[in-house]
Amino acid sequence: MTDKQTKNKTAFLLPSGEQLAKMWASSPIALVDQVKAPVLLALGKKDRRVPFSQGLEYYHALRARGELFYFVFNFI
């Protein structure tokens, strides 16, 4: 989502179809079939960039493909 500043308020706008297509095209989950190298996947509950649920989704996608990966997890 994007935000737009108005007088002392922030309005959240939904992405357009074109923006959604660009976001999907650059998403790691959309490219998981192209993974060729071992992956170090580090997840943490306090990660501000990647929601924990998305990291787990990537973990499951790699595991389903039988890819070699190393998983580091921090609940704190």
N, C-alpha and C positions, 0 to 999 in steps of 0.2 A: 504494500500500500504506500501511497505517497501522501505527503501532507502539504497543505497550502495555508500559509499564514493569512489570516484576516484580522481585523481589529481585535487584538488581545485574545484571539481564539485560534485554534488550529482545527481545520476541517480535514478529515481523512477521506481521500478519494480512492475508489477502487481502480485497479489498473485496467487499461484498455485491453482488448483482445490481442493487439500487436505487442503490447508490453508483456502480457502473459506468455505469448509465444517466445519472446526473447528470453524471459526468465527461465522457461522450461528448457530451451535449447542450451543454456549455460549451466543448468542444474547438474550437480554430480550424479544424482539418481538417474537422470535421463541418459547419462553417458556410462553407466556402470558396465554395460556390455563391452565397452572398449578398453576396460582395465587390463593391462598386460603386465604390470610390475607389482611386486608386493606392496601392500598398503599398511601404513601405521595409522590406526584410527584411535584418536584420543578424545574421549567424551567426558564431560563434567556437568553436574547439575547447575553450576553457576556460570556456564558458558553464555556470554551475551551475544555471540555471533550466530551460533547454530543451535536451534532448539534441540534439547535432548532427544525428543521423539524423532526428529529428522536424522540424527546421528544413528539411532537404533535402526531406522528404516534402511539406511545405507549398509550398516552391519549385516542385516538380514539379507539384503540383496547380494552382497559379496559372498556371504556364506552359502546362499542358494546356488550360486554359480561355481562354487568350489574354489574360489580364488584364495591365494595365500595372503593372509593379513595378520597383523598383530593388533591386539585390542587392549587399550589402556582405559580404565574407567575410574572416576573419582566421584563418589557420592557427596563429598563435602563441597 
